[in-house]
Amino acid sequence: MFWALVLVTALLIRFLEAKYFRLQEFADADEFRSRLSDGDDRYIAAGIVDLVLAVEYGLAALSTSIRSRLSVAGGICVLVAALADEFENVCLLRNIERTPNIDAGAIHIMRVFGKTKWALIIVGALALITAYAWGHRARVKSWFVGSSSAG
C-alpha cells in the first residue's frame, strides 16, 4: 500500500513540474537561476509534495523491513536517506526562494544531501532485495531453475 502511495506522489510531482528533479542536479548557481527564469510557483508546489514523498518512501521501506536484521538495516538506510532527502528538499526550496541571490555554496550543500540520499537508497535497497531473496530462497531459486517435478 505504501509503495503505491509513493508512486502516485512521485507522479504528482512530475505532473506539477516535469523538470523539478533536474533542479537537484545542477552543478552551479547560474544553471539553477536559468531554469527558474519562467517563474517558480510550480517548482515550489512540486518541492512541497517532494517533502511528503520522502516521508512516504522512508516509511514504506521501514514497513517492509521487519523480517530479518538485514532487511531492518536496509529499511533504516532508506529511512536515513529520506531524512537526507528532506534536507535536500528544504535546501532546494530555500534556493528557489533566494534564486537571484543563491551562490555556489547553497547549490553544493543541496547536492551533498542529494548524493548522500542516493548512496543510502542504493545500499538500503540492495539490503532489502538481498534480505527478500534470502528469506525466499526456494521461490527465487525456482524462478531461475524452474520446477524440479518431472510430472
C-alpha positions as CSV (number, residue, x, y, z in Angstrom):
1,M,0.0,0.0,0.0
2,F,2.8,2.4,1.0
3,W,4.6,1.8,-2.3
4,A,1.6,2.6,-4.4
5,L,1.2,5.9,-2.5
6,V,4.9,6.6,-3.2
7,L,4.4,6.0,-6.9
8,V,1.3,8.3,-7.0
9,T,3.1,11.0,-5.2
10,A,6.1,10.8,-7.5
11,L,3.8,11.1,-10.5
12,L,2.1,14.1,-8.9
13,I,5.5,15.8,-8.7
14,R,6.1,15.1,-12.4
15,F,2.6,16.5,-13.2
16,L,3.2,19.7,-11.2
17,E,6.6,20.4,-12.8
18,A,8.1,17.8,-15.1
19,K,11.6,19.4,-14.8
20,Y,11.6,19.7,-11.0
21,F,14.0,16.8,-10.4
22,R,16.5,18.5,-12.7
23,L,16.9,21.4,-10.3
24,Q,18.6,19.0,-7.8
25,E,21.2,18.1,-10.4
26,F,22.5,21.5,-11.5
27,A,26.1,22.0,-10.5
28,D,26.2,25.7,-10.3
29,A,24.0,28.7,-9.4
30,D,23.9,30.1,-12.9
31,E,22.3,26.9,-14.3
32,F,19.9,26.9,-11.4
33,R,18.9,30.5,-12.0
34,S,18.4,30.0,-15.7
35,R,16.0,27.1,-15.1
36,L,13.8,29.3,-12.9
37,S,13.6,32.3,-15.3
38,D,10.0,31.5,-16.2
39,G,8.6,31.5,-12.6
40,D,8.9,29.3,-9.6
41,D,5.4,28.6,-8.3
42,R,5.2,25.1,-9.9
43,Y,8.6,24.3,-8.6
44,I,7.6,25.3,-5.1
45,A,4.5,23.2,-5.3
46,A,6.5,20.2,-6.5
47,G,9.0,20.8,-3.7
48,I,6.3,20.7,-1.1
49,V,5.0,17.4,-2.5
50,D,8.6,16.1,-2.6
51,L,8.8,16.7,1.2
52,V,5.8,14.3,1.5
53,L,7.4,11.8,-0.9
54,A,10.5,11.5,1.2
55,V,8.4,10.7,4.3
56,E,6.4,8.2,2.3
57,Y,9.3,6.2,0.9
58,G,11.1,6.2,4.2
59,L,8.1,4.8,6.0
60,A,7.4,2.4,3.1
61,A,11.0,1.0,3.3
62,L,10.8,0.7,7.1
63,S,7.4,-1.1,6.9
64,T,8.8,-3.7,4.6
65,S,11.8,-4.4,6.7
66,I,10.6,-6.4,9.6
67,R,11.7,-10.0,8.8
68,S,15.4,-10.1,9.3
69,R,18.3,-8.0,10.6
70,L,19.5,-7.3,7.1
71,S,16.1,-6.1,6.0
72,V,15.8,-3.8,9.1
73,A,19.3,-2.4,8.3
74,G,18.2,-1.8,4.7
75,G,15.0,-0.1,5.9
76,I,16.9,2.1,8.3
77,C,19.3,3.0,5.4
78,V,16.4,4.1,3.3
79,L,14.8,5.9,6.2
80,V,18.1,7.9,6.8
81,A,18.1,8.5,3.0
82,A,14.7,10.0,3.3
83,L,16.0,12.3,6.1
84,A,18.8,13.4,3.8
85,D,16.2,13.9,1.1
86,E,14.2,16.2,3.4
87,F,17.3,18.3,3.9
88,E,17.9,18.4,0.2
89,N,14.3,19.4,-0.4
90,V,14.5,22.2,2.2
91,C,17.7,23.4,0.6
92,L,16.1,23.3,-2.8
93,L,13.0,25.2,-1.7
94,R,15.3,27.8,0.0
95,N,17.3,28.1,-3.2
96,I,14.2,28.6,-5.2
97,E,13.1,31.4,-2.9
98,R,16.5,33.0,-3.0
99,T,17.1,32.5,-6.7
100,P,18.6,35.9,-7.5
101,N,20.9,35.6,-4.5
102,I,22.0,32.0,-4.4
103,D,25.6,31.1,-4.6
104,A,27.8,28.1,-5.3
105,G,27.8,27.1,-1.6
106,A,24.0,26.8,-1.5
107,I,24.0,24.6,-4.5
108,H,26.9,22.5,-3.2
109,I,25.1,21.8,0.2
110,M,21.9,20.8,-1.7
111,R,23.9,18.4,-3.9
112,V,25.8,16.9,-0.9
113,F,22.5,15.9,0.7
114,G,21.3,14.6,-2.7
115,K,24.3,12.4,-3.2
116,T,24.0,11.1,0.4
117,K,20.4,10.3,-0.3
118,W,21.2,8.3,-3.4
119,A,24.1,6.4,-1.8
120,L,21.9,5.4,1.1
121,I,19.0,4.5,-1.1
122,I,21.2,2.2,-3.2
123,V,22.7,0.5,-0.1
124,G,19.3,0.2,1.6
125,A,17.6,-1.2,-1.5
126,L,20.3,-3.7,-2.1
127,A,20.0,-4.9,1.6
128,L,16.2,-5.1,1.3
129,I,16.4,-7.1,-2.0
130,T,19.1,-9.4,-0.6
131,A,17.1,-10.0,2.5
132,Y,14.0,-10.7,0.5
133,A,15.9,-13.1,-1.8
134,W,17.5,-14.9,1.2
135,G,14.2,-15.2,3.0
136,H,12.5,-16.6,-0.1
137,R,15.4,-18.8,-1.4
138,A,13.2,-21.6,-2.6
139,R,10.9,-19.3,-4.6
140,V,13.8,-17.3,-6.0
141,K,15.6,-20.4,-7.0
142,S,12.5,-21.7,-8.8
143,W,12.5,-18.5,-10.9
144,F,15.9,-19.4,-12.3
145,V,16.0,-23.2,-12.2
146,G,12.3,-24.0,-12.7
147,S,10.2,-26.7,-11.2
148,S,12.1,-29.9,-10.4
149,S,9.0,-32.1,-10.6
150,A,9.1,-34.5,-13.6
151,G,5.3,-34.8,-13.9
